[in-house]
Amino acid sequence: MWNEPTKEQLAKIPKLYETEKTPLRDKMIYLHFFIGGCDWYIAEYDGDLFWGYAILNGDFDMAEWGYISLEELKSIKIPPGFEVDCDLYWEVRKASEIEKIRMGNHWSETEEPKNDSSRKEETDDARIGYCNRRNY
């Protein structure tokens, strides 16, 4: 992995489930990893496991919130020597402020936020949906 995140950077990211009650639009994104048409946006971290938003091969229809392994990101290598990179110039900001996340979630830039109860359901649904697909 190019530009692997430092221990200091990782220490600033909330632990898994720490932002569970935060609506998806309001989640802070602390790191951005990328390679080719793939992007991973990180909101939570604990040990080897991240939780965030993944867009693979530029496919916004299949992009989703879920768990991401740091070790798996490190292991991705594409000949003739490309590796996943951590964005050196990334600035922490809300998910709703990131164009690619808005596109994948079909959020408009000026969309009025939903009431808190339906926004919480979006967060819960994203976690439950992932676990159901993975049989956890």
C-alpha positions in Angstrom: 0.0 0.0 0.0 1.2 3.4 -0.9 1.0 6.1 1.8 -0.2 3.7 4.5 -2.1 5.6 7.3 -0.1 6.4 10.4 -0.9 5.2 13.9 -1.8 8.8 14.7 -4.2 9.0 11.7 -5.9 5.7 12.7 -6.2 6.8 16.4 -8.3 9.8 15.3 -11.0 7.6 13.7 -13.9 6.6 15.9 -14.1 3.0 16.9 -16.5 0.6 15.2 -20.2 1.4 16.2 -19.1 4.6 18.0 -21.0 6.6 15.4 -23.8 4.1 15.0 -26.5 6.7 15.8 -25.1 9.2 13.4 -27.1 9.4 10.2 -25.1 8.3 7.1 -25.2 11.8 5.6 -23.6 13.2 8.8 -20.9 10.6 9.2 -17.4 12.1 9.2 -15.1 10.5 6.6 -11.5 10.3 8.0 -9.6 8.5 5.2 -9.9 7.9 1.5 -8.2 5.0 -0.2 -8.2 4.5 -4.0 -6.9 2.6 -6.9 -8.1 2.8 -10.5 -11.9 3.3 -10.4 -12.2 2.1 -6.8 -12.7 4.3 -3.7 -13.0 3.4 -0.1 -14.2 6.2 2.4 -13.5 5.4 6.1 -15.8 6.5 8.9 -14.9 4.0 11.7 -11.9 1.8 12.6 -11.0 -0.9 15.1 -7.8 -3.1 14.7 -7.9 -4.3 11.1 -11.5 -3.5 10.3 -12.8 -0.3 8.8 -16.5 0.7 8.3 -17.2 3.1 5.5 -18.4 3.5 2.0 -17.0 1.5 -1.0 -17.3 2.2 -4.7 -15.8 -0.6 -6.8 -14.9 -0.1 -10.5 -16.9 3.1 -10.6 -20.1 1.2 -10.1 -22.3 3.7 -8.2 -25.4 1.5 -8.4 -23.6 -1.3 -6.4 -21.7 1.0 -4.1 -22.4 0.4 -0.4 -21.7 1.1 3.2 -20.0 -1.8 4.9 -16.9 -3.3 6.5 -13.5 -3.1 4.9 -10.3 -4.9 5.9 -7.1 -2.9 6.1 -5.1 -6.0 5.4 -7.1 -6.8 2.3 -6.6 -3.2 1.0 -2.9 -3.6 1.6 -2.8 -6.9 -0.3 -4.3 -5.5 -3.5 -1.6 -5.3 -6.2 -2.2 -4.8 -9.9 0.7 -5.5 -12.3 3.0 -3.8 -13.1 3.2 -2.6 -9.5 0.1 -0.5 -8.7 -1.2 -0.6 -5.1 -4.0 1.0 -3.2 -3.1 4.5 -2.2 -4.2 6.5 0.9 -5.0 10.1 -0.2 -2.3 12.3 1.3 -4.4 15.5 0.8 -7.6 14.2 2.3 -9.5 16.5 4.6 -12.0 15.1 7.1 -15.6 16.0 6.1 -19.1 14.8 6.2 -20.2 12.0 3.8 -22.8 14.3 2.3 -20.0 16.7 1.3 -18.3 14.1 -0.9 -19.6 14.0 -4.4 -19.0 10.3 -5.1 -20.8 9.3 -1.9 -23.7 11.5 -2.8 -23.8 10.0 -6.3 -23.8 6.4 -4.9 -26.5 7.2 -2.3 -28.6 9.3 -4.8 -28.4 12.3 -2.5 -28.7 15.6 -4.2 -26.3 18.4 -3.1 -29.2 20.5 -1.9 -31.5 17.8 -0.6 -33.3 18.6 2.6 -32.4 16.2 5.4 -35.0 13.7 6.4 -36.4 13.6 9.9 -34.0 12.0 12.4 -36.0 8.7 12.8 -35.9 7.8 9.1 -32.2 8.9 8.9 -31.4 6.5 11.8 -33.2 3.7 9.9 -30.9 4.3 6.9 -27.8 3.8 9.2 -29.3 0.7 10.8 -30.4 -0.7 7.4 -26.9 -0.3 6.0 -25.3 -2.3 8.9 -28.1 -4.9 9.0 -28.0 -5.4 5.2 -24.3 -6.1 5.2 -24.5 -8.5 8.1 -27.4 -10.4 6.4 -25.5 -10.7 3.1 -22.4 -12.0 5.0 -24.5 -14.4 7.2 -23.2 -12.8 10.5 
